[in-house]
Amino acid sequence: MALTERTEEDKIEVVGSFKSIQIRTATVVERDGEELTRAFHRKVLQPDADVSGESAEVRGIADVVWTQEIKDAYAAHVAASQPSGE
């Protein structure tokens, strides 16, 4: 009886006007090749994120959808959302 655990990015979605990248990672525990349990972790990356530590697939998606226009629009949105400090 061999127990194994593996992780996989089982869902990657691009959503919203700023092309946020949603990533769902599954942790799968198996016994002798038969799945016993599956748990999920989710995260969302915005256009200002450092994706250097992400998978090649996520980096490739970010390279395509996060154009300079999208990055600039997101930066303007974030700046407009900050308190003025007065």
Phi, psi and omega in degrees: 000105181253123174266135176229153177229136178219157175239149179210142172279103187262353177208127175229123182232147173250122185224153171082171184290338178261011176056048175298143179252117178261131182235127174249125179250129178258136170253119186246128175252130182232150172239118181052042177083354179259127183293128177260319183207157179217128178235151185241147172229138181235148172212157180235133178250134178259165184300347177264008183283150172273112183261011184299334180267003181272171179294161178301324180295314179294317178300319179296319178296315180300319179300325183279313189271335181269074176291167178298325178298316179294315179299318179294318180295320179294316179300319178295320178297315180296316180297321180290337181275347182281144175299149184287345178081012180275000000 
